[in-house]
Amino acid sequence: MPAPVCYQGVVQWALPERALADAARELHSFRQVRALVADAVQQRCCRLDLLQQELTCGPRRGSAWLRQALAEVTDGIRSGAEGDFADLLRRCGLPVPMFNARLFAGKVFIAMVDAWWPEAGVAGEVVSRAWHLLPEAWERDLQRHARMSAYGIIVLHFPPNRIRSDPAGVVADIKATLAAGEARPRLALRALPA
């Protein structure tokens, strides 16, 4: 067992970061590792700095996918579906957006978006039913979308299954929207990284 070890009676276990790192080393695909790491950080089960420390101090054998997933999460990827979206953008030669950017108009917070193309004023949202199906979440999403539209942001929504099943359609939608956004004056918004 790694140090430190937690105990409850005779049961002992590793801290969440070590448990995640050990689990990641045993998985059989990068997509599984990416989803595990991104979800753990998104749900605040593990801190990114402690995962980085575990990667540095823990076993190196079998850690390549973990290292790659941590690099993506550090760059703003917060779910397996967002990782798939990023892969699609890279494969198709589209401009790489800022992932999980926090958008501001002056000091006013507008929203955090999954993908942000500042030159065009376009936000891309990877919208999964699992996160947005409850009535409260759906209403929050509608309010958020209305707030972004009020500031001139063009918002695109892509369900994860469409990213996988219709990549050409997703790319065509993004290309057309980026062209339309770049044809107008740049929005006076500020974006901060994840």
C-alpha positions, 0 to 999 in steps of 0.5 A: 500500500502506498503512504499515506494509507487510510484506515477504518478498522481493519480495512485500509485504502489509498487516497483517491488520487492514488486509487485513480492512478492505479485504476488508470494503469489497469484500463485497456483504452485511452478513452477509458482513462480519459473519461475516468480522469476527466470525470474525477476532476469535474466531479471534484473527487480528485484535485488536479495538482494531487493527480500530477503529484501522484503521477510524478511520485507513483509507479511509471509503468503503464502511466502513459495514458494517465500522463496524456489524460492529465495533460488534456485535463490541464488544458481544460478537457472535463469529460470523455465526450469533450475529449472526443470533441477535441480529437475531432477538431484536431483530426479535421484541422479546425482551429483549436478552441480554448476549452472550458473558458470562463467568459466575461464582459468587463467584470460580468461573468457570462458563462463557462463554455466547453469550447470557445473560439474568440475570433469568431465569438462562437461557443461549442457545447458538448451536451450530454443527457446525463448532465442536462436532463433534470428539469432544473439543469435544463432550465439553467441551460436555457438561461445560460444560452439566453445570457450568452446570446444576449452578449452576441455569442453564437452557441453550438450544441453537440450531443456526444453520440453525434460527435461519434456518429456524424463527425462530418456534420459536426465539422461542417456546422463548426466551419460554417458558424466560424465563418459567419462569426469571423465576418462580423466585428469581434466581440468585446469579451474576455476569456480566462482558461479553465 
